[in-house]
């Protein structure tokens, strides 16, 4: 992700901004360190079966979604078992409680007491795959799948995490082009949720008076934001700007609002703000639960912040659509350094578990699939960010048609294509990272049942558009077509406009000294598409008798029907890659854009007819 840039909004009666400066915020109040205990499921096969049945119209369990208590009664640890853990941790002056569903326990206290309770031993090195050892008494240990977030540095044996390495990634790309609009209507159509709604059929649902009324959606964010910024954005975009529909829930520490100290913090606040702005702009009559997973002192690691936020939202069971645009780590080298108490595989399994709980409760999750094509980290091997869970709708990116002069050169995109921009960057002489929609094959998750047998799944076409050079990539002057087969969870599922060259506006403010600084930015990324789709889900659900539930099996079923709600981007050309994967002509699926773009009006019709 590039350095943040301020952009000028030209719009009558609305003037913004200048350069940004920051001052150090007050030292945060010391907060306890939080770790998670993830439990084994009592009957995983039965749980998997029940999830599938909730979206199978031929099953007696169709739309018979479970509550968190029912999930616990059938599949989670028993209340007696949870009490055993609570008693054990209380001996070490630690606070503990299981999230509803009894799959994950939150344990809080001092680092010293956590080390004692878990009999923690430092990782041997700081290399990616080395872990902090943990050990619980035998009776408890047999029920535990993993312990997340206990970080014991080999040298210091302290709580201090490596903040340069252990941090979130945001699927957000900022553009140099300023936002320019001659009217509020033009602003909404060029840079607002209206562009998404018009392009992908949500406007036809608006014509049926469906705007998300009676629905709630949850936005999982990893930095705090100002609700007033969101309201100002909505007002400028001509949608319902009632700030009272935003409800913040702090899931790790309460920070009391954004206090950016550096450019990374500004970008993090931008990410949190845009997620709420976009989802709430699409479903402008829905209520919004913003689950803010932040650690004020930085001692609770990002893996725990991420899982806590989801476990809280899923335990609350208020929202039938959740969305996130932040990720932590990748499937190639884990978390960026060693020292955490779980492996990458255990982290992946923990995410899958809580996401499956959401599915069995009738909640759909949207996840931004990444902004570097199939290369989350620069490497010869393709690799994807966490999570690639089969229980989330993995959202990829496209580029809308445009003609622009960029760097003195004419750039033309004649029709919507996979987002993989190696063509508008000018002459690249130093290794760099190029933007593109995340997609490829998971190395940690197998191909889910709903993808098996769908034409295009586990086969691929690709062009080696880039050449890896240590630290990044250069454009390959002579790319060749590559075709083959592969196994694993195929990513993404569906896609939408994510290119910053055809992107959206973002608005934030924060206090720098005694000055409140406003910023309008022109940006793109799958960070926009995931919350937009969550908003579209809320609009759809507002017209159904009950929640559509777990989308994925239904999407792949609809995709092979003659009246498919998807537009497949299947051209097998260099003008339709996500930097590597391209289309598969005549096939339903490809790893550049998944099933393609969505006509949400047709998707609503499919869900409604099925009910």
PAZAVO-607338 format. One record per residue (C-alpha): residue in three letters; x, y, z. Coordinates in steps of 0.25 Angstrom, whole numbers, padded with zeros to 4 digits, always signed. Layout:
ALAXYZ...
! end
This chain:
UNK+0000+0000+0000UNK+0005+0014-0004UNK+0007+0025+0005UNK-0006+0033+0008UNK-0009+0045-0001UNK-0018+0057+0001UNK-0027+0060-0010UNK-0036+0072-0013UNK-0051+0071-0015UNK-0056+0082-0024UNK-0071+0083-0021UNK-0079+0096-0019UNK-0081+0099-0005UNK-0072+0088+0000UNK-0057+0092+0001UNK-0046+0083+0007UNK-0033+0082+0011UNK-0018+0084+0011UNK-0006+0077+0016UNK-0007+0067+0028UNK+0002+0068+0041UNK+0001+0060+0053UNK+0005+0061+0068UNK+0007+0050+0078UNK-0005+0046+0085UNK-0006+0044+0100UNK-0001+0031+0105UNK-0011+0021+0105UNK-0016+0015+0119UNK-0010+0002+0121UNK-0019-0009+0117UNK-0018-0024+0120UNK-0012-0034+0110UNK-0023-0043+0103UNK-0021-0057+0098UNK-0031-0066+0092UNK-0033-0081+0095UNK-0039-0088+0083UNK-0047-0101+0086UNK-0049-0114+0079UNK-0063-0116+0073UNK-0070-0128+0079UNK-0076-0133+0066UNK-0070-0125+0054UNK-0076-0135+0043UNK-0090-0132+0049UNK-0088-0117+0049UNK-0083-0117+0035UNK-0095-0125+0031UNK-0105-0116+0038UNK-0098-0103+0031UNK-0101-0109+0017UNK-0115-0113+0021UNK-0119-0098+0025UNK-0118-0094+0011UNK-0123-0106+0004UNK-0138-0104+0000UNK-0140-0120+0000UNK-0135-0121+0015UNK-0145-0120+0027UNK-0134-0111+0033UNK-0135-0101+0022UNK-0134-0087+0028UNK-0134-0094+0042UNK-0123-0085+0047UNK-0118-0088+0061UNK-0115-0078+0072UNK-0102-0077+0079UNK-0107-0085+0091UNK-0112-0096+0082UNK-0099-0096+0075UNK-0092-0098+0089UNK-0102-0109+0093UNK-0100-0117+0080UNK-0085-0114+0076UNK-0078-0105+0086UNK-0072-0109+0100UNK-0081-0111+0111UNK-0084-0101+0122UNK-0077-0110+0132UNK-0065-0111+0123UNK-0064-0096+0122UNK-0066-0094+0137UNK-0053-0103+0139UNK-0045-0093+0130UNK-0050-0081+0137UNK-0046-0087+0151UNK-0033-0091+0146UNK-0030-0077+0140UNK-0035-0070+0153UNK-0024-0077+0161UNK-0014-0068+0153UNK-0022-0055+0155UNK-0027-0056+0140UNK-0041-0052+0135UNK-0047-0062+0125UNK-0060-0064+0118UNK-0065-0072+0106UNK-0072-0065+0095UNK-0086-0070+0092UNK-0085-0083+0084UNK-0074-0088+0094UNK-0063-0089+0083UNK-0054-0078+0087UNK-0050-0073+0101UNK-0044-0059+0104UNK-0034-0059+0115UNK-0028-0045+0120UNK-0018-0041+0130UNK-0004-0038+0132UNK+0007-0044+0123UNK+0014-0049+0135UNK+0001-0057+0139UNK-0002-0062+0125UNK+0012-0068+0124UNK+0010-0075+0137UNK-0004-0080+0134UNK+0000-0085+0120UNK+0014-0090+0125UNK+0019-0082+0113UNK+0033-0084+0107UNK+0039-0075+0097UNK+0040-0078+0082UNK+0054-0083+0079UNK+0056-0072+0068UNK+0048-0061+0062UNK+0047-0068+0049UNK+0033-0069+0042UNK+0029-0083+0047UNK+0035-0083+0061UNK+0024-0082+0072UNK+0023-0079+0087UNK+0020-0092+0094UNK+0008-0094+0103UNK+0003-0105+0112UNK-0009-0106+0120UNK-0013-0118+0130UNK-0017-0131+0123UNK-0032-0130+0126UNK-0032-0116+0120UNK-0022-0118+0109UNK-0030-0129+0102UNK-0041-0119+0099UNK-0032-0109+0093UNK-0029-0107+0078UNK-0020-0095+0080UNK-0016-0083+0088UNK-0015-0070+0080UNK-0007-0058+0083UNK+0002-0061+0094UNK+0015-0055+0090UNK+0028-0058+0098UNK+0040-0051+0092UNK+0052-0060+0092UNK+0061-0049+0097UNK+0052-0041+0106UNK+0041-0051+0111UNK+0032-0039+0111UNK+0018-0034+0106UNK+0024-0025+0095UNK+0021-0029+0081UNK+0029-0026+0069UNK+0019-0015+0064UNK+0027-0014+0051UNK+0024-0028+0047UNK+0012-0032+0054UNK+0001-0023+0048UNK-0011-0023+0040UNK-0011-0021+0025UNK-0022-0013+0019UNK-0027-0016+0005UNK-0027-0001+0000UNK-0020+0006-0011UNK-0020+0021-0012UNK-0019+0029-0025UNK-0012+0042-0028UNK-0024+0047-0036UNK-0032+0058-0028UNK-0047+0056-0026UNK-0053+0066-0036UNK-0069+0068-0037UNK-0077+0079-0042UNK-0090+0075-0034UNK-0094+0066-0023UNK-0101+0057-0032UNK-0088+0056-0041UNK-0080+0053-0028UNK-0089+0042-0024UNK-0089+0035-0038UNK-0074+0037-0040UNK-0069+0034-0026UNK-0080+0029-0017UNK-0088+0016-0014UNK-0098+0020-0026UNK-0087+0016-0036UNK-0087+0002-0030UNK-0102+0001-0028UNK-0104+0006-0043UNK-0094-0004-0048UNK-0098-0016-0041UNK-0113-0016-0041UNK-0116-0011-0026UNK-0123+0001-0032UNK-0134-0008-0037UNK-0136-0013-0023UNK-0137+0002-0019UNK-0148+0003-0029UNK-0155-0008-0021UNK-0154+0001-0008UNK-0143-0008-0003UNK-0132+0000+0005UNK-0129-0010+0016UNK-0140-0006+0026UNK-0141-0015+0037UNK-0127-0021+0035UNK-0114-0019+0043UNK-0100-0022+0037UNK-0087-0023+0045UNK-0074-0017+0040UNK-0061-0023+0046UNK-0051-0012+0047UNK-0037-0011+0053UNK-0036+0004+0056UNK-0045+0014+0062UNK-0053+0024+0053UNK-0061+0037+0055UNK-0076+0034+0052UNK-0078+0049+0049UNK-0068+0047+0037UNK-0077+0035+0032UNK-0089+0044+0033UNK-0083+0055+0026UNK-0079+0046+0015UNK-0093+0040+0014UNK-0099+0054+0013UNK-0089+0058+0002UNK-0093+0045-0006UNK-0108+0048-0004UNK-0112+0036+0005UNK-0118+0035+0019UNK-0108+0042+0028UNK-0114+0039+0041UNK-0102+0036+0050UNK-0111+0029+0061UNK-0111+0016+0052UNK-0096+0014+0055UNK-0093+0006+0068UNK-0079+0004+0072UNK-0075-0008+0080UNK-0061-0009+0085UNK-0056-0023+0085UNK-0042-0022+0091UNK-0039-0008+0097UNK-0047+0004+0097UNK-0038+0015+0091UNK-0048+0026+0091UNK-0046+0030+0077UNK-0035+0031+0066UNK-0022+0038+0070UNK-0013+0036+0058UNK+0002+0037+0060UNK+0007+0033+0047UNK+0003+0030+0033UNK+0000+0016+0036UNK-0010+0021+0046UNK-0016+0030+0036UNK-0018+0019+0026UNK-0024+0010+0037UNK-0034+0021+0040UNK-0037+0022+0026UNK-0040+0007+0025UNK-0049+0007+0036UNK-0057+0019+0031UNK-0058+0015+0017UNK-0064+0001+0021UNK-0075+0008+0029UNK-0077+0018+0018UNK-0078+0009+0007UNK-0087-0002+0014UNK-0096+0008+0020UNK-0097+0016+0007UNK-0102+0004-0001UNK-0112+0000+0010UNK-0116+0014+0015UNK-0128+0009+0024UNK-0120-0002+0031UNK-0114-0001+0045UNK-0099-0003+0046UNK-0091-0010+0057UNK-0076-0006+0056UNK-0068-0016+0064UNK-0055-0009+0067UNK-0044-0018+0069UNK-0032-0010+0074UNK-0022-0011+0085UNK-0019+0002+0091UNK-0005-0002+0097UNK-0001-0011+0085UNK+0001-0023+0094UNK-0011-0031+0090UNK-0006-0036+0076UNK-0014-0034+0063UNK-0018-0049+0062UNK-0026-0048+0075UNK-0032-0034+0072UNK-0037-0040+0059UNK-0043-0053+0065UNK-0049-0045+0077UNK-0056-0036+0068UNK-0062-0047+0060UNK-0065-0055+0072UNK-0072-0044+0078UNK-0081-0040+0066UNK-0085-0055+0064UNK-0088-0057+0078UNK-0097-0045+0078UNK-0104-0051+0066UNK-0110-0037+0063UNK-0105-0036+0049UNK-0108-0045+0037UNK-0097-0040+0029UNK-0083-0037+0033UNK-0071-0031+0026UNK-0056-0029+0027UNK-0046-0022+0019UNK-0034-0025+0028UNK-0025-0037+0028UNK-0013-0042+0037UNK-0003-0051+0031UNK-0002-0059+0019UNK-0002-0074+0015UNK+0012-0074+0010UNK+0020-0069+0022UNK+0010-0067+0033UNK+0010-0055+0041UNK+0023-0048+0037UNK+0031-0053+0049UNK+0031-0064+0059UNK+0028-0064+0074UNK+0013-0065+0074UNK+0007-0077+0081UNK-0001-0082+0069UNK+0004-0087+0055UNK-0002-0081+0043UNK-0010-0094+0041UNK-0016-0093+0055UNK-0020-0078+0052UNK-0026-0082+0039UNK-0034-0093+0047UNK-0039-0083+0057UNK-0044-0074+0047UNK-0051-0085+0040UNK-0058-0089+0053UNK-0064-0076+0056UNK-0068-0073+0042UNK-0075-0087+0041UNK-0083-0083+0054UNK-0087-0070+0047UNK-0092-0079+0035UNK-0100-0088+0044UNK-0107-0076+0050UNK-0111-0071+0036UNK-0100-0060+0035UNK-0092-0057+0022UNK-0078-0052+0023UNK-0071-0044+0012UNK-0056-0043+0012UNK-0047-0034+0003UNK-0038-0044-0004UNK-0026-0035-0006UNK-0020-0024-0014UNK-0007-0031-0020UNK-0013-0041-0029UNK-0008-0055-0025UNK+0004-0049-0018UNK+0000-0044-0004UNK+0015-0044-0001UNK+0026-0042-0012UNK+0031-0056-0015UNK+0033-0066-0027UNK+0022-0074-0022UNK+0007-0069-0022UNK+0001-0067-0009UNK-0012-0062-0002UNK-0015-0054+0010UNK-0023-0059+0022UNK-0034-0063+0022UNK-0037-0072+0010UNK-0049-0078+0018UNK-0059-0086+0011UNK-0069-0080+0020UNK-0067-0066+0015UNK-0071-0060+0002UNK-0057-0056-0004UNK-0058-0043-0011UNK-0049-0040-0023UNK-0047-0028-0032UNK-0050-0023-0046UNK-0047-0010-0054UNK-0058-0002-0060UNK-0056+0003-0075UNK-0048+0016-0075UNK-0039+0025-0084UNK-0029+0034-0077UNK-0016+0040-0080UNK-0006+0035-0069UNK+0008+0039-0068UNK+0007+0045-0082UNK+0002+0032-0088UNK-0012+0028-0093UNK-0018+0017-0085UNK-0031+0010-0089UNK-0039-0001-0083UNK-0051-0004-0093UNK-0059-0013-0084UNK-0060-0018-0070UNK-0048-0027-0067UNK-0041-0034-0056UNK-0033-0024-0048UNK-0018-0026-0050UNK-0011-0013-0053UNK+0002-0015-0060UNK-0001-0006-0071UNK-0003+0008-0065UNK+0009+0009-0057UNK+0018+0014-0068UNK+0033+0009-0069UNK+0036+0001-0057UNK+0051+0000-0055UNK+0052-0004-0040UNK+0045-0016-0034UNK+0031-0012-0029UNK+0017-0018-0025UNK+0006-0016-0035UNK-0009-0015-0031UNK-0019-0026-0034UNK-0030-0033-0029UNK-0027-0045-0020UNK-0029-0059-0025UNK-0023-0073-0027UNK-0023-0085-0019UNK-0022-0087-0004UNK-0011-0096+0002UNK-0017-0097+0015UNK-0032-0100+0011UNK-0037-0111+0002UNK-0047-0109-0009UNK-0060-0108-0002UNK-0071-0117-0007UNK-0080-0106-0013UNK-0068-0102-0023UNK-0066-0117-0027UNK-0071-0120-0041UNK-0073-0105-0045UNK-0067-0103-0059UNK-0054-0095-0057UNK-0051-0099-0042UNK-0038-0106-0040UNK-0033-0103-0054UNK-0027-0090-0059UNK-0022-0081-0070UNK-0011-0071-0066UNK-0001-0061-0072UNK+0013-0059-0065UNK+0011-0044-0066UNK+0022-0041-0056UNK+0036-0045-0053UNK+0040-0047-0038UNK+0052-0039-0034UNK+0056-0039-0019UNK+0047-0029-0012UNK+0037-0028-0023UNK+0033-0030-0038UNK+0037-0025-0052UNK+0028-0025-0064UNK+0030-0038-0072UNK+0032-0033-0087UNK+0029-0046-0093UNK+0017-0053-0085UNK+0013-0066-0088UNK+0000-0074-0086UNK+0000-0085-0076UNK-0011-0095-0073UNK-0012-0106-0063UNK-0020-0112-0051UNK-0018-0109-0036UNK-0025-0112-0023UNK-0030-0104-0011UNK-0040-0094-0008UNK-0042-0086-0021UNK-0042-0071-0018UNK-0049-0061-0021UNK-0064-0065-0021UNK-0070-0052-0027UNK-0064-0038-0031UNK-0067-0024-0033UNK-0060-0011-0037UNK-0048-0009-0028UNK-0037-0002-0037UNK-0033+0012-0031UNK-0033+0017-0046UNK-0049+0015-0046UNK-0050+0016-0031UNK-0058+0023-0020UNK-0057+0035-0010UNK-0053+0034+0005UNK-0055+0044+0015UNK-0048+0045+0029UNK-0044+0056+0039UNK-0035+0055+0051UNK-0029+0065+0061UNK-0015+0070+0058UNK-0011+0079+0070UNK-0023+0088+0072UNK-0027+0087+0057UNK-0038+0077+0052UNK-0032+0073+0039UNK-0042+0068+0028UNK-0037+0059+0016UNK-0044+0054+0004UNK-0037+0043-0004UNK-0039+0036-0017UNK-0036+0021-0015UNK-0039+0007-0019UNK-0037-0007-0014UNK-0045-0019-0010UNK-0047-0012+0003UNK-0058-0004-0004UNK-0065-0016-0011UNK-0066-0025+0002UNK-0074-0015+0010UNK-0082-0011-0003UNK-0087-0025-0004UNK-0090-0026+0011UNK-0099-0014+0008UNK-0105-0021-0004UNK-0108-0033+0005UNK-0115-0025+0015UNK-0124-0019+0004UNK-0127-0033-0002UNK-0130-0038+0012UNK-0139-0027+0015UNK-0148-0032+0004UNK-0148-0047+0008UNK-0156-0054+0018UNK-0144-0059+0025UNK-0129-0057+0024UNK-0123-0063+0011UNK-0112-0069+0020UNK-0099-0075+0016UNK-0097-0070+0002UNK-0086-0079-0004UNK-0093-0092-0007UNK-0105-0084-0013UNK-0096-0075-0022UNK-0089-0087-0028UNK-0103-0094-0030UNK-0109-0082-0037UNK-0096-0080-0045UNK-0098-0093-0053UNK-0113-0089-0056UNK-0117-0083-0069UNK-0123-0071-0063UNK-0110-0068-0055UNK-0109-0055-0047UNK-0094-0054-0051UNK-0087-0048-0062UNK-0075-0057-0065UNK-0062-0049-0069UNK-0056-0061-0076UNK-0047-0055-0087UNK-0034-0063-0087UNK-0025-0051-0090UNK-0015-0042-0084UNK-0025-0031-0084UNK-0033-0039-0073UNK-0023-0044-0063UNK-0021-0041-0048UNK-0006-0040-0051UNK-0006-0055-0053UNK-0019-0063-0054UNK-0028-0060-0066UNK-0042-0065-0071UNK-0046-0079-0076UNK-0055-0077-0088UNK-0068-0084-0087UNK-0066-0088-0073UNK-0074-0083-0061UNK-0062-0080-0052UNK-0048-0074-0052UNK-0038-0070-0041UNK-0036-0055-0047UNK-0051-0051-0043UNK-0058-0064-0038UNK-0072-0066-0043UNK-0071-0051-0048UNK-0079-0039-0045UNK-0093-0039-0039UNK-0106-0034-0043UNK-0112-0033-0029UNK-0126-0031-0035UNK-0125-0045-0041UNK-0119-0050-0029UNK-0130-0045-0020UNK-0140-0052-0030UNK-0133-0065-0029UNK-0133-0064-0013UNK-0147-0060-0013UNK-0152-0071-0022UNK-0145-0081-0014UNK-0151-0077-0002
! end
